Amino acid sequence: MRVGIVSFTDVDSGIDLANALAEAGADVTYYSSRKHASLTVGDFDQPEKKIHQEGLLRADIKVHLTQLRRMRDLRSYFVMQKLAKRIQEDGMELVHILIGAGELWTAVLANLIRQIPVVSTIIIPEPNIGEYPPPRIVVWINRLMVNGSDMVIVNGKNHIEAMQRIYNYPKERVSYIPLGPRNVFLKWIRKDIKEKTGTLLFVGRINKHKGLEYLVKAQPIISKCFPEVHIIVAGLGDDLERCRAMIQDPGVFEIHDGYVPGELMAEFFQRSSLVMIPYVTAATSAILMTAYVFGKAVVSTRVGSLPEYVQDGITGILVDAKNEEQLAQAVIHLLTNDRKRAEMGQNAKSWINNELGWKKISEQTLHAYQSAINYHQNGKHHHMSTIVESTGKK
């Protein structure tokens, strides 16, 4: 089967999925954003070449990068038209699109390749609080995406209900497939970088729903019991400056304001003792799955689908959202118990590789592809009018 994987912003997930499908015997072409791929590999001249040189993608996976414009730039429509034509010329038998919150032109692409079966992964079915674009826009874009899809994949069990409640999408066309290990970052591991006791890592998009403020509020409590604590905060987001102004002990924090390329991401995970996921709302978390492949225990909130992936007391500790006291006590417990923390990290690594390994996930994904092909061949896919009629519905 010739499969096209389209992932414009979540380059890493797209790469891992493409590798797994190629390993399972599919003929894969990977389509992504030139900008985001360049940022990931740290090469703005020949990112396609660098992706293969670094061993991120298997040599037999073809790569096509597209220069995307800003979301509000209407010329993006013609960029998508050109990409749709390229996908057709490449002879794709099925296209799998990974769409994040508010990726309008990704959703448009799905509706431009109607003659090909389309599977979409809706990463965030239910919008997070305080995120841009506004929730109603995210929902509208997701409606457009599912309108162009023959099958929708979700990564959280509770997302199946959300797809029916918010989008009125048929349950039989929703496939639950867990997140897989984020193996791509292992390519950048350096033997000279060691874990530093007391180092906490908060990494990724720094928006209000990620709850960085509660880690900032927890820091003085942690420092009283564990003075050696060191907190790495890395990523882009509109909530960073607000949280930075709340910091009481600037010397405790190491802040990296900007996009985190793969090599630096790997370094941060290698250095950390614990990975922090203090989210206020969430769908799932790629950061969580990255922590696990590095054998790191996590402290996470009980929101969204996170409890599905965090085995409380086994791979990490779950706490209530917006509760800096619980967050601090969980951190103190694990920083003062090296054996327990190491055991949790190994449990996490074993669980994600054995229970959620890519072999099993690729089998489930190929099964979803076959369902999408069957549905498409029966001529039952939606028409553009569906999304126009449903934009006013919740």
SULPENOR-V37553 format. One record per pair of residues at least 24 apart in sequence whose ideal C-beta (glycine too) atoms are under 7 Angstrom apart, sorted by the first residue. I is the first residue (numbers start at 1). J is the second residue. Records with the same first field share a line. If there is no record, write none. Layout:
BEGIN
I: J, J
END
This chain:
BEGIN
1: 26, 27, 93, 94, 369
2: 27, 91, 92, 93
3: 27, 28, 92, 94, 96
4: 29, 31, 87, 90, 92, 95
5: 30, 31, 96
6: 31, 95, 96, 97, 98, 109
7: 32, 98
8: 32, 33, 36, 68, 103, 106
9: 33, 36, 100, 103
10: 98, 100
11: 36, 37, 40
12: 40, 182, 184
13: 98, 286
14: 98
15: 56, 57, 184
16: 180, 182, 183, 184, 358
18: 57, 61
19: 57, 58
20: 180, 358, 361, 362
21: 362, 365
22: 58, 60, 61
23: 362
24: 362, 366
28: 61
29: 62, 64, 90, 92
30: 57, 61, 63
31: 64, 66, 83
32: 65
33: 65, 66, 68
34: 65, 66, 67
35: 68
37: 65
39: 259, 261
40: 261, 262
41: 262
42: 261, 263
54: 187
55: 187
56: 184, 187
68: 105
71: 104, 105
76: 105
77: 108
80: 105, 108, 109, 112
81: 112
83: 109
84: 109, 112, 113
87: 113
88: 113
92: 116
94: 119, 369, 372, 373
98: 123
99: 123, 145
100: 124
101: 127, 131, 138
102: 133, 137, 138, 141
103: 141
104: 141
107: 141, 144, 145, 148
110: 145, 148, 149
111: 144, 147, 148, 384
114: 148, 381
117: 150, 372, 373, 376
118: 148, 149, 150
119: 149, 150, 151, 153, 368, 369, 372
120: 145, 146, 149, 152
121: 153
122: 152, 154
123: 283
124: 283
125: 154, 159, 162, 163, 166, 283
126: 162, 166, 283
128: 209, 281, 282
129: 208, 209, 280, 281
130: 207, 208, 209
131: 207, 209
139: 166
140: 391
142: 167
143: 167, 387, 390, 391
144: 387
147: 382, 384, 386, 387
150: 372, 375, 376, 381
151: 175, 368, 371, 372, 375
153: 177, 368
155: 179, 284, 305
156: 283, 284, 304, 305, 308
157: 305, 308
158: 305
159: 305
166: 394
173: 375
175: 368
177: 361, 364, 365, 368
178: 356, 361
179: 284, 286, 289
180: 356, 358, 361
181: 289, 292, 293, 352, 353, 356, 358
182: 286, 289, 290, 293
183: 293
184: 262
185: 262, 265, 266, 269, 290
186: 293
188: 262, 263, 266
189: 266, 270
190: 267
193: 267, 270, 271
195: 270, 271, 272, 273
196: 230, 271
197: 228, 273
198: 226, 228, 229, 230, 273, 335
199: 230, 232, 271, 272, 273
200: 229, 231, 232, 272, 273, 274, 276, 331
201: 232, 268, 269, 272, 275, 276
202: 231, 232, 233, 276
203: 234, 235, 260, 265, 268, 287
204: 235, 287
205: 235, 236, 237
206: 235, 236, 237, 239, 240
207: 237, 238, 239
208: 239
209: 279, 280, 281
210: 279
211: 278, 279, 280, 301, 321
212: 239, 243
213: 243, 246
214: 278, 322, 324, 327
215: 276, 278, 327
216: 243, 246, 247
217: 324
218: 324, 327, 328, 331
219: 248, 249, 252
220: 248, 249
221: 324, 325, 328
222: 328, 331, 332
223: 249, 252
225: 332
226: 332, 335, 336
229: 335
230: 254
232: 268, 272
234: 260, 268
235: 260
269: 294, 296
270: 294
272: 296
273: 335, 341
274: 298, 299, 331, 334, 341
277: 301, 306
278: 327
279: 303, 306, 321
280: 321, 322
282: 306
284: 309
289: 352
292: 348, 349, 352
293: 349, 352
295: 345, 346, 348, 349
296: 345, 348
297: 334, 341, 344, 345, 348
299: 327, 330, 331
314: 344, 347
315: 344, 347, 348, 351
316: 344, 348
END
